[in-house]
Amino acid sequence: MESIGSSQNLDTVFEALANQHRRNIVYVLGLQPCSISHLASMQHLSLPAIHKHIKILENAGMITKKKTGRITFLTLNKNSLQSLQDWLLQYHAYWGTNKDSLDNYIQYLKKR
């Protein structure tokens, strides 16, 4: 497993998810595989525009392509989100109510 925070993969995933269209694509593909043309129509994007988003997601290792005849289907590589999940989980202890967050911060300051 790559170390949390120093992972180039994590940076690439964050960059890929920095765009609303790409987050929507990830959401749709998380439900089921989809053709590129169907994704484009769902996102109200031209084919050249959707291809740019797909390339970024593909470079991040988040999606895979499979061509069946003339149609290219995309699927979400759910394992690609593992580095993101690991990074988020390290902050889980600090989340909760505002009082919990303040208490955690006070404990942190006392340890310094």
C-alpha positions as CSV (number, residue, x, y, z in Angstrom):
1,M,0.0,0.0,0.0
2,E,1.3,3.5,-0.8
3,S,1.8,5.8,2.1
4,I,-1.0,8.2,2.8
5,G,-0.3,11.8,1.9
6,S,2.8,11.2,-0.1
7,S,1.1,9.3,-2.8
8,Q,1.2,10.7,-6.3
9,N,-1.9,8.5,-7.0
10,L,-3.8,10.5,-4.3
11,D,-2.9,13.8,-6.0
12,T,-4.1,12.5,-9.3
13,V,-7.4,11.3,-7.8
14,F,-8.0,14.7,-6.2
15,E,-7.2,16.5,-9.4
16,A,-9.6,14.2,-11.3
17,L,-12.3,14.8,-8.8
18,A,-11.9,18.6,-8.8
19,N,-14.4,18.9,-11.6
20,Q,-18.2,18.5,-11.2
21,H,-18.6,16.7,-14.5
22,R,-16.0,14.1,-13.6
23,R,-17.5,13.6,-10.1
24,N,-20.9,13.0,-11.9
25,I,-19.2,10.5,-14.3
26,V,-17.7,8.7,-11.3
27,Y,-21.1,8.6,-9.6
28,V,-22.9,7.2,-12.7
29,L,-20.2,4.6,-13.3
30,G,-20.4,3.6,-9.7
31,L,-23.9,2.5,-10.4
32,Q,-23.3,0.7,-13.7
33,P,-21.1,0.7,-16.8
34,C,-22.1,3.2,-19.4
35,S,-21.2,4.1,-23.0
36,I,-19.3,7.3,-23.7
37,S,-22.1,8.7,-25.9
38,H,-24.7,8.1,-23.1
39,L,-22.4,9.8,-20.6
40,A,-22.0,12.8,-22.9
41,S,-25.8,13.2,-23.3
42,M,-26.4,12.8,-19.6
43,Q,-23.8,15.5,-18.9
44,H,-25.0,17.8,-21.7
45,L,-21.4,17.7,-23.1
46,S,-20.0,17.4,-26.6
47,L,-18.1,14.2,-27.4
48,P,-14.8,16.1,-27.5
49,A,-15.5,17.5,-24.1
50,I,-16.5,14.2,-22.5
51,H,-13.4,12.6,-24.0
52,K,-11.2,15.2,-22.2
53,H,-12.9,14.3,-18.9
54,I,-12.6,10.6,-19.6
55,K,-8.9,10.9,-20.3
56,I,-8.3,12.6,-17.0
57,L,-10.2,9.9,-15.1
58,E,-8.5,7.2,-17.1
59,N,-5.0,8.7,-16.3
60,A,-6.0,8.7,-12.6
61,G,-6.7,5.0,-13.0
62,M,-10.4,5.6,-12.0
63,I,-12.1,4.2,-15.1
64,T,-11.5,1.5,-17.6
65,K,-12.7,1.2,-21.2
66,K,-14.0,-1.8,-23.0
67,K,-15.0,-1.7,-26.7
68,T,-17.8,-3.8,-27.8
69,G,-18.3,-3.5,-31.6
70,R,-18.4,0.3,-32.2
71,I,-19.5,1.2,-28.7
72,T,-17.0,1.9,-25.9
73,F,-18.2,1.2,-22.4
74,L,-16.7,2.7,-19.3
75,T,-16.6,1.1,-15.9
76,L,-15.4,2.6,-12.6
77,N,-12.3,1.1,-11.0
78,K,-13.5,1.2,-7.4
79,N,-10.1,0.2,-6.1
80,S,-8.7,3.5,-7.4
81,L,-10.7,5.3,-4.7
82,Q,-8.9,3.3,-1.9
83,S,-6.1,5.9,-1.5
84,L,-8.7,8.6,-1.1
85,Q,-10.7,6.6,1.4
86,D,-7.5,5.8,3.4
87,W,-6.6,9.5,3.4
88,L,-10.1,10.6,4.6
89,L,-10.2,7.9,7.3
90,Q,-7.1,9.3,9.1
91,Y,-9.2,12.3,9.9
92,H,-12.2,10.4,11.1
93,A,-11.2,10.7,14.8
94,Y,-11.4,14.5,14.5
95,W,-14.8,14.6,13.0
96,G,-17.9,14.8,15.1
97,T,-19.6,17.7,16.9
98,N,-17.9,21.1,17.1
99,K,-17.4,20.4,20.8
100,D,-15.6,17.1,20.0
101,S,-13.4,19.0,17.4
102,L,-12.6,21.7,19.9
103,D,-11.7,19.1,22.6
104,N,-9.5,17.2,20.1
105,Y,-7.7,20.5,19.2
106,I,-7.2,21.3,22.9
107,Q,-5.7,17.8,23.4
108,Y,-3.4,18.4,20.4
109,L,-2.2,21.7,21.8
110,K,-1.5,20.2,25.2
111,K,0.7,17.5,23.6
112,R,2.8,20.1,21.8
